[in-house]
Structures are given as structure tokens and as C-alpha cells.
Amino acid sequence: MVSIFASVIIVITLAMIVQLIGASTAAEGVLLGLLPGVGFVAAIQLPNYTFESRSLKIYVINVGYPVVTFTTIGLLLTVWQ
């Protein structure tokens, strides 16, 4: 239930950004999803994984999922306008 709620918040937030920026192409949608995925999720998690001495493989797996999710949501939101 919490995961669904969090997903709805993410979609609504990205939809608002798509509208504010006026993104309308698939490439813009992909970029719009990649930016928060890499810029926020990956950047925030990196110090934690470094401090905990976790492997790069685990980092890529755990960060890759939200980055791909954000990118897919950005793409779908711009294509469905």
C-alpha cells in the first residue's frame, strides 16, 4: 500500500513538471525522467553505499530500478499528452 502511494506521488510530481516545462516529445520525456533519477536518487544513494563499503554492483542494481522507473514515467507522460 505504501509503495502504491509513493508511486502516485512520483507520477503526479513528474506530471506537474512535464506540464510546467511543456515537454511534448519522447526524448524530452526520457530526459525529464533521467534527471531526477540520476540527479536525486543516484546522487543521494552514492555516499551511503561508499560509506557502507557496498559493491558497485549492488549500487547499480538498487539505483537502477528507480532510474528506469522515473525514465519510463517521464516517457509515458509526454507521449500520452
HELIX and SHEET records of a PDB file:
HELIX    1   1 VAL A    2  ILE A   21  1                                  20    
HELIX    2   2 ALA A   26  PRO A   36  1                                  11    
HELIX    3   3 GLY A   37  ALA A   42  3                                   6    
HELIX    4   4 ALA A   43  PHE A   51  1                                   9    
HELIX    5   5 LEU A   56  VAL A   79  1                                  24    
END                                                                             
